[in-house]
Amino acid sequence: MKILVLGAGVAGIAAAWYLRQDGHEVTVLERNDAVALETSFANGGQLSYSYVAPLASPSVIPKIPPWLMRRDSPLKFVPEWSAAQWRWILAFLAACNQRQSELTTERLLRLAFYSRRMMHELVAQHALDFDYVRNGKLVVHTDARAFESAKRLVDYQRGLGAEQEALDAARTIEVEPALSSMKRRIAGAIYTPSEDAGDCFKFANELTRLMTMGANAVRLRFGVAVQRLLAIGRRVAGVETNQGVFEADRYVLALGTSAPAIVKPLGIRIPVYPLKGYSLTLPIVNDAAAPRISVTDYQRKVVYARLGSELRVAGMADLAGRTATIDTERVGQLVEEVRSTFPEASDFSRLQPWCGMRPATPRGTPILGATPYSNLLLDAGHGALGFTLALGTGRVLADIVNGRKPEVPLDGFRLDD
Ligand SMILES: Cc1cc2nc3c(=O)[nH]c(=O)nc-3n(C[C@H](O)[C@H](O)[C@H](O)COP(=O)(O)OP(=O)(O)OC[C@H]3O[C@@H](n4cnc5c(N)ncnc54)[C@H](O)[C@@H]3O)c2cc1C
């Protein structure tokens, strides 16, 4: 079958990878001149298979007012005259209940564990150079009450197959000595040995390198901006772009935060809204002072990963419009976080700041598969977990295209769920 994948972020590239394996003739259309230059470029690097609990939970509600009042809070909100923003917020608040939050966690855990299996199979079969490590993850708590509730979540997730352990402060430092400067603030940590990390941009480029070689190579068309889907009845007949019309038998839409605007004229509304986040990439100059294990500062919602010889730091969730412009104040706040957590690890004069737009859905679940148009499939809304989930969602998409039953139940991931 001839398949067009729209968008060469990590989601589109992973889908193209599995579609090619099934023998399809795959072309990826991308407006930039290379793959993974937007949200998949410099994200937190966490392959966070056991940390998928959504932002939308009852515990987040009491935190919102103090977060909104502090300039340096992990979450920022700039109200807009935008129906899409308010619709998203209302749907988010509606999802902040125990039942929905647990259901979402359960669904995402299944998809994440499946993605982990896909990743482990992939790296066992191919030599991929993307600073990949299986180093585990420590979620560090500085608030005793939050740590107690994290322990309860560990118990809940154990029943769903997650292997995690609660550590006291001393044991936390034993597991990750680079956290010693934070020692007096640590209430405890949750340790998950089975988490991975890697560089998402390099990963997408490595998959691209492999799938554009050999027989039945995937074709990438750069500088092609999708403008409109052309529909005849309930089928997509082509994609209108700045470089003419492209046609295929099936269309997989993996356009990140641009997805809603492209499907809206077809009468499809997808609740994806950009949640802006920031990252810093810093050269490691003091090996012992930089973490080996991926670390999350739970209270500050900042993640740290060692990627090769660099430290990647990421955080912030700003509901603040659609432009990916860097706010230097937010970058300064992230720098302060690193200075207080790993003060000796990096050369701060050489830091590279970045911001990206998470394609977030209110519940935190991606939207996968069928639309009212028989040959148009969605692979959108990966939110804060796109790197973690990309292989799983890519494989699910390929299964749907081939009429196979996906190994992960689609409940909660469909357009109308
Ligand atoms: C600060 C930050 C930290 C993060 N940390 C992590 C992490 O640690 N672990 C994790 O799993 N996830 C993380 N994420 C989330 C992850 O980065 C995203 O979920 C993921 O990159 C989304 O991938 P995507 O392919 O859907 O979107 P994108 O990467 O944005 O790809 C969409 C592609 O479509 C192209 N496109 C858009 N419109 C058009 C058009 N009209 N025509 C042609 N091409 C078009 C874009 O150019 C882009 O290349 C983080 C995100 C941020 C912002």
The ligand as a Tripos MOL2 file, in Angstrom:
@<TRIPOS>MOLECULE
LIG
   53    58     1     0     0
SMALL
NO_CHARGES

@<TRIPOS>ATOM
      1 C1         10.5130   20.4510   27.5300 C.3       1 LIG1
      2 C2         10.0150   19.1180   27.0680 C.ar      1 LIG1
      3 C3         10.4990   17.9750   27.6720 C.ar      1 LIG1
      4 C4         10.0450   16.7220   27.2650 C.ar      1 LIG1
      5 N1         10.5860   15.6020   27.8340 N.ar      1 LIG1
      6 C5         10.1790   14.3830   27.4360 C.ar      1 LIG1
      7 C6         10.7880   13.2270   27.9770 C.ar      1 LIG1
      8 O1         11.6970   13.3140   28.8000 O.2       1 LIG1
      9 N2         10.3270   12.0020   27.5720 N.ar      1 LIG1
     10 C7          9.2980   11.8940   26.6680 C.ar      1 LIG1
     11 O2          8.8860   10.7690   26.3870 O.2       1 LIG1
     12 N3          8.7300   12.9860   26.0990 N.ar      1 LIG1
     13 C8          9.1480   14.2200   26.4560 C.ar      1 LIG1
     14 N4          8.5850   15.3360   25.9170 N.ar      1 LIG1
     15 C9          7.4820   15.1700   24.9640 C.3       1 LIG1
     16 C10         7.9630   14.8190   23.5650 C.3       1 LIG1
     17 O3          9.0420   15.6340   23.2040 O.3       1 LIG1
     18 C11         6.7930   14.9970   22.5830 C.3       1 LIG1
     19 O4          5.6830   14.2550   23.0140 O.3       1 LIG1
     20 C12         7.1630   14.4830   21.1950 C.3       1 LIG1
     21 O5          8.3250   15.1090   20.7240 O.3       1 LIG1
     22 C13         6.0190   14.7240   20.2160 C.3       1 LIG1
     23 O6          6.4080   14.1690   18.9800 O.3       1 LIG1
     24 P1          5.5460   14.3990   17.6840 P.3       1 LIG1
     25 O7          6.2360   13.6600   16.5970 O.co2     1 LIG1
     26 O8          4.1180   14.1150   17.9690 O.co2     1 LIG1
     27 O9          5.6150   15.9930   17.4490 O.3       1 LIG1
     28 P2          6.7990   16.8370   16.7800 P.3       1 LIG1
     29 O10         8.1140   16.3940   17.2250 O.co2     1 LIG1
     30 O11         6.4560   18.2760   16.9650 O.co2     1 LIG1
     31 O12         6.6620   16.4530   15.2440 O.3       1 LIG1
     32 C14         5.6530   16.9630   14.4120 C.3       1 LIG1
     33 C15         6.3150   17.2250   13.0740 C.3       1 LIG1
     34 O13         5.3240   17.6560   12.1690 O.3       1 LIG1
     35 C16         5.8750   18.7150   11.3950 C.3       1 LIG1
     36 N5          4.7870   19.5530   10.9270 N.ar      1 LIG1
     37 C17         3.8970   20.2470   11.6490 C.ar      1 LIG1
     38 N6          3.0300   20.8800   10.8520 N.ar      1 LIG1
     39 C18         3.3720   20.5800    9.5950 C.ar      1 LIG1
     40 C19         2.8240   20.9030    8.3270 C.ar      1 LIG1
     41 N7          1.7520   21.6910    8.2000 N.pl3     1 LIG1
     42 N8          3.4200   20.3890    7.2280 N.ar      1 LIG1
     43 C20         4.4930   19.5690    7.3270 C.ar      1 LIG1
     44 N9          5.0610   19.2270    8.4850 N.ar      1 LIG1
     45 C21         4.4880   19.7250    9.6140 C.ar      1 LIG1
     46 C22         6.7620   19.4650   12.3650 C.3       1 LIG1
     47 O14         7.7170   20.2390   11.6890 O.3       1 LIG1
     48 C23         7.3540   18.3250   13.1570 C.3       1 LIG1
     49 O15         8.5690   17.8790   12.6170 O.3       1 LIG1
     50 C24         9.0370   16.6120   26.2690 C.ar      1 LIG1
     51 C25         8.5630   17.7640   25.6510 C.ar      1 LIG1
     52 C26         9.0480   19.0130   26.0300 C.ar      1 LIG1
     53 C27         8.5480   20.2390   25.3530 C.3       1 LIG1
@<TRIPOS>BOND
     1     1     2 1
     2     2     3 ar
     3     2    52 ar
     4     3     4 ar
     5     4     5 ar
     6     4    50 ar
     7     5     6 ar
     8     6     7 ar
     9     6    13 1
    10     7     8 2
    11     7     9 ar
    12     9    10 ar
    13    10    11 2
    14    10    12 ar
    15    12    13 ar
    16    13    14 ar
    17    14    15 1
    18    14    50 ar
    19    15    16 1
    20    16    17 1
    21    16    18 1
    22    18    19 1
    23    18    20 1
    24    20    21 1
    25    20    22 1
    26    22    23 1
    27    23    24 1
    28    24    25 2
    29    24    26 1
    30    24    27 1
    31    27    28 1
    32    28    29 2
    33    28    30 1
    34    28    31 1
    35    31    32 1
    36    32    33 1
    37    33    34 1
    38    33    48 1
    39    34    35 1
    40    35    36 1
    41    35    46 1
    42    36    37 ar
    43    36    45 ar
    44    37    38 ar
    45    38    39 ar
    46    39    40 ar
    47    39    45 ar
    48    40    41 1
    49    40    42 ar
    50    42    43 ar
    51    43    44 ar
    52    44    45 ar
    53    46    47 1
    54    46    48 1
    55    48    49 1
    56    50    51 ar
    57    51    52 ar
    58    52    53 1
@<TRIPOS>SUBSTRUCTURE
     1 LIG1         1 GROUP 0 **** ****
